[in-house]
Each structure stands twice: as structure tokens, then as C-alpha cells.
């Protein structure tokens, strides 16, 4: 058995693990920002369409 282990044998897997975890967090943060923008856009479109639909229906009933 080889009892002479180098420090790099332990540091490299730990460093690789931290790179993986930090990459996961970056992806989560970016996707959260994109999701929030999409939801805000959808809410704005929904409010606009609801108001226009209401006005259109009132106008059609008047005719």
C-alpha cells in the first residue's frame, strides 16, 4: 500500500465539488431572474387583455 499521499489528492476533489456547487447556485440565480421577468410580463399582458376584453364586451352589448 502506498502511504505517501499528496495534499493535492484531497484538495482537488474538494475544489471540484465547490466549483460544481457554485455553478449550481449561479444557474439558480440566473433562472430565478428570468422566471421573475417572465411572470411580470405575463401579469402585465393579462391585465391589458382583461381590460380590453371588458371594453370590447361592453361595446358589443351597446350595438
N, C-alpha and C positions, 0 to 999 in steps of 0.2 A: 504494500500500500504506500502511496506517496503522501507523506505527512507534510510536505512543504507546499502549502497553499499560498498563493499570492493574494494580495489585498484586492486586486482587480477582479478576481474570481467572485468576490462578494459584492463589490461596488457596481459592476456592470449590470447585473440583473436588477438591482435596486434602482439604478439610474434609468434603466429601460422601463421599469414599472412606473416611475414618476413621470416620464415622458408620455407614456400611454395615458395615465390618469389626467395629466394636464391637457392633453389633446382632447380627451372626452369632455372636459369642462369647457374648453373653447368651443367645441361643436355645440354643446348645450346652450351656451350663452348666445351664440350666433343664431341658432334655430329659435330660441325664445324671442329674440328681437324681430326676426322675420314673422313669426307667428303673431306677435302683438300688432305689427303693422298690418298684416292681413285681416285680423279681426277688426281693427279700427276702420279699415277701408270697407269691409263688409257692412259694418254698422252704419256708416255714412251712406252707402248705397241703399241700404234697407230703408233708412229714414227718408231719403229722397224719393224712392219709389212708392213708399206708403203715402206720402203727401200728394204726389202726382196722381196716384190711383184714386185717392179720395176726391180730389178736384175733378178728375175725369168722370167719376161716377155721379157726382152732383150735377155736372154739366149735362150728362146724358139724360138724367131724370128730368131736367128742366125742358129738354127738347120734346 
